[in-house]
Amino acid sequence: MAHPHMVPHSLVRRLIICVISAFTIISNSQGQGAPPLSAFDVDPNTVTVAGISSGGFMAVQLQVAYSKRIFGTAIFAGGPYYCAQDSSTTAQGYCESGNGIPLQALIDYTNNQASNGTIDPPSNIASKPIYMFSGVNDTTVNQSVANTLLQYYETYTNSANINYNNNSQAAHAWISPDGPNSCNSAYIPYINNCGMDPEQLFLSMFYGTLNPKNTGSVAGSYVQFDQNAFFSGGNANSYSMDSTGWLFVPPNCANGQACRLVVALHLRNPLISRTA
C-alpha cells in the first residue's frame, strides 16, 4: 500500500489497519521519536494480512510461517513461500519473471521446516480464505509468478478457498476504486482504479457481511508507531524495514471496542529499486 493517507475508503470498515513499512516512500527522518504501539481490543484469531509486490511475497511468508495465527491473506503480485531463498539475485530473477521457479523444491522446503518445528504445519492453511490478484499488464512481477503461487497453495488447500483474479488489465499496483491512477499504469502512488473493489471482496471473505461503504469523510485517526521495538537489537533498518509503521484506528477501536486487524505490507520504494 502507499502512504497511509492514501488508504482507500473501501478499507475503512471497523478495522484497525496496520501499514508495515519496508523502505517506504515515507523517509526515516519523519519517524524520529515515534511513540510505542498502543494496545487495542483485537481478537488474535481474526488477524489477517495483505500486501502488494514485496509486501505480497511477505504476506505469503507470514501466512505460511504462522498459519495457526494468520486467518486470511490477500496477495497482490506475490509469489510462493521461500521463493527468493535468501538471494537477492533470485528475488530479482525467477521470482519476478516466473521462469524456472522450483515449485516442488519450495514445497519440500515448507514441509521440512514444518517437520522441524520452525514454522507452523501448512495443514493450517486448508481452512483459511485466500485472495490473489495479478494483472495482465504487470511487467514487474509477471503473472506466471502468481500462477505458481496458486499451484503452491493448492498443495495445502482446496481451490474453493482461493479467489484468484488474473484477468484484469492492471499493471503493477494496489487496486482500489479510489485509486488515482489508470488501471494499466505503473507509477507513484501505485494505486490503480480498475473499476473493481477487491478490498470489499477480500474483506468479505475474511469477515463476512461488512458495514456499508463510507462515501463521505473518514472518521478515525492515523497513528505512527515505532517498529524498532519489534526487532532484535531494536533496529528495524537492519532488517530492511522502516523505523516506523502506521495504524488507521476507527473511533470505536480507539474507544476500547472490539476490532479486527489487517496487517498491510507496503511495497518496496520504487524510487530505490524497480524490483518487488
JOKA-V252624 format. One record per residue. N is the residue number from 1. SS is DSSP state (alpha for helix, beta for strand, coil for the rest). Layout:
BEGIN
[[N	SS] [N	SS]]
END
This chain:
BEGIN
[[1	coil] [2	coil] [3	coil] [4	alpha] [5	alpha] [6	alpha] [7	coil] [8	coil] [9	alpha] [10	alpha] [11	alpha] [12	coil] [13	coil] [14	coil] [15	beta] [16	beta] [17	beta] [18	beta] [19	beta] [20	beta] [21	coil] [22	coil] [23	coil] [24	coil] [25	coil] [26	coil] [27	coil] [28	alpha] [29	alpha] [30	alpha] [31	alpha] [32	coil] [33	coil] [34	coil] [35	coil] [36	coil] [37	coil] [38	coil] [39	coil] [40	coil] [41	coil] [42	beta] [43	coil] [44	alpha] [45	alpha] [46	alpha] [47	coil] [48	beta] [49	beta] [50	beta] [51	beta] [52	beta] [53	coil] [54	alpha] [55	alpha] [56	alpha] [57	alpha] [58	alpha] [59	alpha] [60	alpha] [61	alpha] [62	alpha] [63	alpha] [64	alpha] [65	alpha] [66	coil] [67	coil] [68	coil] [69	coil] [70	coil] [71	coil] [72	coil] [73	beta] [74	beta] [75	beta] [76	beta] [77	coil] [78	coil] [79	coil] [80	coil] [81	coil] [82	coil] [83	coil] [84	coil] [85	coil] [86	coil] [87	coil] [88	alpha] [89	alpha] [90	alpha] [91	alpha] [92	coil] [93	coil] [94	alpha] [95	alpha] [96	alpha] [97	alpha] [98	coil] [99	coil] [100	coil] [101	coil] [102	coil] [103	alpha] [104	alpha] [105	alpha] [106	alpha] [107	alpha] [108	alpha] [109	alpha] [110	alpha] [111	alpha] [112	alpha] [113	alpha] [114	alpha] [115	alpha] [116	coil] [117	coil] [118	coil] [119	coil] [120	coil] [121	coil] [122	alpha] [123	alpha] [124	alpha] [125	alpha] [126	alpha] [127	alpha] [128	coil] [129	coil] [130	beta] [131	beta] [132	beta] [133	beta] [134	coil] [135	coil] [136	coil] [137	coil] [138	coil] [139	coil] [140	coil] [141	coil] [142	coil] [143	alpha] [144	alpha] [145	alpha] [146	alpha] [147	alpha] [148	alpha] [149	alpha] [150	alpha] [151	alpha] [152	alpha] [153	alpha] [154	alpha] [155	coil] [156	coil] [157	coil] [158	coil] [159	alpha] [160	alpha] [161	alpha] [162	beta] [163	beta] [164	beta] [165	beta] [166	coil] [167	coil] [168	coil] [169	coil] [170	coil] [171	coil] [172	coil] [173	coil] [174	beta] [175	beta] [176	coil] [177	coil] [178	coil] [179	coil] [180	coil] [181	beta] [182	beta] [183	coil] [184	coil] [185	coil] [186	coil] [187	coil] [188	coil] [189	coil] [190	coil] [191	beta] [192	beta] [193	beta] [194	coil] [195	coil] [196	coil] [197	coil] [198	alpha] [199	alpha] [200	alpha] [201	alpha] [202	alpha] [203	alpha] [204	alpha] [205	alpha] [206	alpha] [207	alpha] [208	coil] [209	coil] [210	coil] [211	coil] [212	coil] [213	coil] [214	coil] [215	coil] [216	coil] [217	coil] [218	coil] [219	coil] [220	coil] [221	beta] [222	beta] [223	beta] [224	beta] [225	beta] [226	beta] [227	coil] [228	alpha] [229	alpha] [230	alpha] [231	coil] [232	alpha] [233	alpha] [234	alpha] [235	coil] [236	alpha] [237	alpha] [238	alpha] [239	alpha] [240	coil] [241	coil] [242	coil] [243	coil] [244	beta] [245	beta] [246	beta] [247	beta] [248	beta] [249	beta] [250	coil] [251	alpha] [252	alpha] [253	alpha] [254	alpha] [255	coil] [256	coil] [257	coil] [258	coil] [259	beta] [260	beta] [261	beta] [262	beta] [263	beta] [264	beta] [265	beta] [266	coil] [267	coil] [268	coil] [269	coil] [270	coil] [271	coil] [272	coil] [273	coil] [274	coil] [275	coil] [276	coil]]
END
